[in-house]
Amino acid sequence: MVDERTLLRSATAKREAGEGPIRDRWASYHVKTGALRCKACDFTVIKHERLWGPHTLSKSHRDHVRAFLEAEAQTEKAKQGSTEDEMVASSLEDTPSTLVPDSAPLKRKDTESDPTLPHDNKAMDTKRAKVEDNFDLEWAEFQRTVLTPAEQGMLKPSSTTISAEPELFDASQAQELTEKEESEAERRARLDRAAREDILARIEEEQQAQEEGEERVRALRAKFARIKESRNKRV
């Protein structure tokens, strides 16, 4: 576990040494501890500023940035669409009835029958229905491809099995084994160390993959929450 006091001392020492903070849209420093965090990755703590570059090149960070930008673009597009609809409605209300072309009799008739309704009510309903359909499809795909595999992966304990074939020796090899006892012991110790390192590496990879999956789930849930909130505001 990262000690916050250690991170604070490290950040203070770097600033005193002349190293400026990282200038990046996704970089954020904790107000109290001064720890470097990534806003795109749900404010994940970066242990050292030198690790910021490799972190931004990681697949997990790029996926989070892509999801954040897509949600931001959809929100901006929704705002622009709402602004354009309001401008069109305002311009139609300000236009005298004698200047309305004959090519839109149905629209004029609807307006005259109920002046309290906006002129683009039908377009808004169509757009709202399309947004709801897209949201439902994306949510179903999200549950199928992300939530279910991630939950199944969390329920499966990681296990590593080491197997080795037995070695047989006869009496004629006793003297040779005695002479090579020290070198053979060293070789076995080296193989054991390599096997343990390989096991630890696999465990770390599995843990990292699980953490990345959990981070992706949190980011996607936040994305859909923002989309749903934006849709509710429009409704």
C-alpha positions as CSV (number, residue, x, y, z in Angstrom):
1,M,0.0,0.0,0.0
2,V,1.3,3.4,-0.9
3,D,2.2,5.7,2.0
4,E,0.7,9.1,1.5
5,R,3.4,10.8,3.5
6,T,6.1,9.2,1.4
7,L,4.3,10.5,-1.8
8,L,4.0,14.0,-0.3
9,R,7.7,14.1,0.6
10,S,8.6,12.9,-2.8
11,A,6.5,15.5,-4.6
12,T,7.9,18.2,-2.4
13,A,11.5,17.2,-3.0
14,K,10.9,17.2,-6.8
15,R,9.3,20.6,-6.7
16,E,12.3,21.9,-4.7
17,A,14.7,20.3,-7.2
18,G,13.1,22.3,-10.0
19,E,10.9,19.6,-11.5
20,G,7.6,21.1,-12.4
21,P,4.2,19.3,-12.2
22,I,3.0,17.3,-15.2
23,R,1.0,19.4,-17.6
24,D,-1.6,17.0,-18.9
25,R,-5.4,17.2,-19.2
26,W,-5.7,13.9,-17.3
27,A,-3.1,14.6,-14.6
28,S,-4.3,15.7,-11.2
29,Y,-2.5,16.3,-7.9
30,H,-4.1,15.6,-4.6
31,V,-4.7,18.8,-2.6
32,K,-3.4,17.4,0.7
33,T,-1.0,14.7,-0.2
34,G,0.3,16.0,-3.5
35,A,0.0,12.5,-5.0
36,L,-0.2,12.3,-8.8
37,R,-3.5,10.9,-10.0
38,C,-5.1,10.1,-13.4
39,K,-8.6,11.6,-13.8
40,A,-9.4,9.4,-16.8
41,C,-8.7,6.2,-14.8
42,D,-11.0,7.1,-11.9
43,F,-8.2,9.0,-10.1
44,T,-5.8,6.1,-9.9
45,V,-2.6,7.1,-8.0
46,I,0.6,7.1,-10.1
47,K,3.5,6.2,-7.8
48,H,6.1,8.3,-9.5
49,E,5.9,11.1,-12.1
50,R,8.4,9.2,-14.3
51,L,5.7,6.5,-14.6
52,W,3.2,9.0,-16.1
53,G,4.5,8.5,-19.6
54,P,4.2,4.7,-19.6
55,H,0.8,5.0,-17.9
56,T,-0.6,7.1,-20.7
57,L,0.6,4.6,-23.2
58,S,-1.1,1.7,-21.5
59,K,-4.2,0.1,-23.0
60,S,-6.3,0.7,-19.9
61,H,-5.6,4.4,-19.9
62,R,-6.3,4.7,-23.6
63,D,-9.6,2.9,-23.3
64,H,-10.6,5.1,-20.4
65,V,-9.7,8.3,-22.3
66,R,-11.6,7.0,-25.4
67,A,-14.7,6.3,-23.3
68,F,-14.5,9.7,-21.6
69,L,-14.1,11.6,-24.9
70,E,-17.0,9.7,-26.4
71,A,-19.3,10.5,-23.5
72,E,-18.1,14.1,-23.6
73,A,-18.8,14.3,-27.4
74,Q,-22.3,12.8,-27.0
75,T,-23.1,15.3,-24.2
76,E,-21.8,18.2,-26.3
77,K,-23.7,17.0,-29.3
78,A,-26.9,16.7,-27.3
79,K,-26.4,20.3,-26.0
80,Q,-25.8,21.6,-29.6
81,G,-28.9,19.7,-30.8
82,S,-31.0,21.2,-28.0
83,T,-29.7,24.7,-28.8
84,E,-30.4,24.4,-32.5
85,D,-33.9,23.2,-31.8
86,E,-34.5,26.1,-29.5
87,M,-33.2,28.5,-32.2
88,V,-35.4,27.0,-34.9
89,A,-38.5,27.2,-32.6
90,S,-37.7,30.8,-31.7
91,S,-37.2,31.8,-35.3
92,L,-40.5,30.2,-36.3
93,E,-42.4,31.9,-33.5
94,D,-40.9,35.3,-34.6
95,T,-41.9,34.7,-38.3
96,P,-45.3,36.2,-39.3
97,S,-47.8,33.6,-40.5
98,T,-48.0,35.3,-43.9
99,L,-44.3,34.5,-44.6
100,V,-44.7,30.8,-43.9
101,P,-44.3,28.9,-47.3
102,D,-47.1,26.7,-48.6
103,S,-44.7,23.8,-48.6
104,A,-45.3,23.2,-44.9
105,P,-49.1,23.1,-44.5
106,L,-49.1,20.2,-42.1
107,K,-46.7,21.9,-39.7
108,R,-48.7,25.2,-39.8
109,K,-51.9,23.3,-39.1
110,D,-50.4,21.5,-36.1
111,T,-49.2,24.8,-34.7
112,E,-52.5,26.5,-35.2
113,S,-54.4,23.6,-33.5
114,D,-52.2,23.7,-30.4
115,P,-50.0,26.9,-30.1
116,T,-48.6,25.7,-26.8
117,L,-46.6,22.9,-28.4
118,P,-43.1,23.6,-29.9
119,H,-42.8,23.4,-33.7
120,D,-40.2,20.7,-33.5
121,N,-42.0,18.4,-31.1
122,K,-42.1,15.5,-33.5
123,A,-38.4,15.8,-34.3
124,M,-37.6,15.9,-30.6
125,D,-39.7,12.8,-30.0
126,T,-37.9,11.0,-32.8
127,K,-34.5,12.0,-31.5
128,R,-35.4,11.1,-27.9
129,A,-36.6,7.6,-29.0
130,K,-33.4,7.1,-31.0
131,V,-31.2,8.1,-28.0
132,E,-33.2,5.7,-25.8
133,D,-32.8,2.8,-28.3
134,N,-29.1,3.4,-28.6
135,F,-28.7,3.6,-24.9
136,D,-30.5,0.3,-24.4
137,L,-28.5,-1.4,-27.1
138,E,-25.2,-0.1,-25.6
139,W,-26.2,-1.1,-22.1
140,A,-27.1,-4.6,-23.2
141,E,-23.8,-5.0,-25.1
142,F,-22.0,-3.6,-22.1
143,Q,-23.6,-6.2,-19.8
144,R,-22.8,-9.0,-22.2
145,T,-19.2,-8.2,-23.0
146,V,-17.9,-6.5,-19.8
147,L,-20.0,-7.1,-16.7
148,T,-20.6,-10.8,-17.1
149,P,-17.0,-11.8,-17.9
150,A,-15.7,-9.4,-15.2
151,E,-17.9,-10.9,-12.5
152,Q,-17.1,-14.4,-13.6
153,G,-13.4,-13.6,-13.5
154,M,-13.7,-12.2,-10.0
155,L,-15.4,-15.5,-8.8
156,K,-12.7,-17.7,-10.2
157,P,-9.7,-18.0,-7.9
158,S,-6.3,-17.9,-9.6
159,S,-4.3,-21.1,-9.2
160,T,-0.9,-22.2,-10.4
161,T,0.3,-25.8,-10.5
162,I,3.9,-26.9,-10.7
163,S,4.6,-30.3,-12.0
164,A,7.9,-32.0,-12.5
165,E,8.8,-35.4,-13.9
166,P,10.6,-37.8,-11.5
167,E,14.3,-38.5,-12.3
168,L,15.7,-42.0,-11.8
169,F,19.4,-42.8,-11.0
170,D,21.3,-46.1,-10.7
171,A,24.3,-47.1,-8.7
172,S,26.8,-46.5,-11.5
173,Q,26.0,-42.8,-11.5
174,A,26.6,-42.4,-7.7
175,Q,30.3,-41.3,-8.1
176,E,29.5,-38.9,-10.9
177,L,26.6,-37.4,-9.0
178,T,28.9,-37.0,-5.9
179,E,31.4,-35.0,-8.0
180,K,28.6,-32.9,-9.6
181,E,26.6,-32.5,-6.4
182,E,27.4,-28.9,-5.9
183,S,26.9,-27.8,-9.5
184,E,23.6,-29.8,-9.7
185,A,22.4,-28.2,-6.5
186,E,23.1,-24.8,-7.9
187,R,21.3,-25.7,-11.1
188,R,18.3,-26.9,-9.3
189,A,18.3,-23.8,-7.1
190,R,18.4,-21.6,-10.2
191,L,15.6,-23.6,-11.8
192,D,13.5,-23.2,-8.6
193,R,14.1,-19.5,-8.5
194,A,13.1,-19.2,-12.2
195,A,10.0,-21.2,-11.5
196,R,9.0,-19.0,-8.5
197,E,9.7,-15.9,-10.5
198,D,7.5,-17.2,-13.3
199,I,4.7,-18.0,-10.9
200,L,4.9,-14.5,-9.3
201,A,4.9,-12.9,-12.7
202,R,1.8,-14.8,-13.7
203,I,0.1,-13.9,-10.5
204,E,0.9,-10.2,-11.0
205,E,-0.3,-10.4,-14.6
206,E,-3.6,-11.9,-13.4
207,Q,-4.0,-9.3,-10.7
208,Q,-3.2,-6.5,-13.1
209,A,-5.7,-7.8,-15.7
210,Q,-8.4,-8.1,-13.0
211,E,-7.6,-4.5,-11.8
212,E,-7.8,-3.2,-15.4
213,G,-11.1,-5.0,-15.9
214,E,-12.5,-3.5,-12.7
215,E,-11.3,0.0,-13.7
216,R,-12.9,-0.5,-17.1
217,V,-16.2,-1.5,-15.5
218,R,-16.1,1.5,-13.3
219,A,-15.3,3.9,-16.2
220,L,-18.0,2.4,-18.4
221,R,-20.6,2.6,-15.6
222,A,-19.7,6.2,-15.0
223,K,-20.0,6.8,-18.8
224,F,-23.5,5.3,-19.0
225,A,-24.5,7.1,-15.8
226,R,-23.5,10.4,-17.5
227,I,-25.4,9.5,-20.6
228,K,-28.5,8.5,-18.6
229,E,-28.3,11.7,-16.6
230,S,-28.0,13.8,-19.8
231,R,-31.0,12.0,-21.3
232,N,-33.1,12.6,-18.1
233,K,-32.2,16.3,-18.2
234,R,-33.4,16.5,-21.8
235,V,-36.6,14.7,-21.0
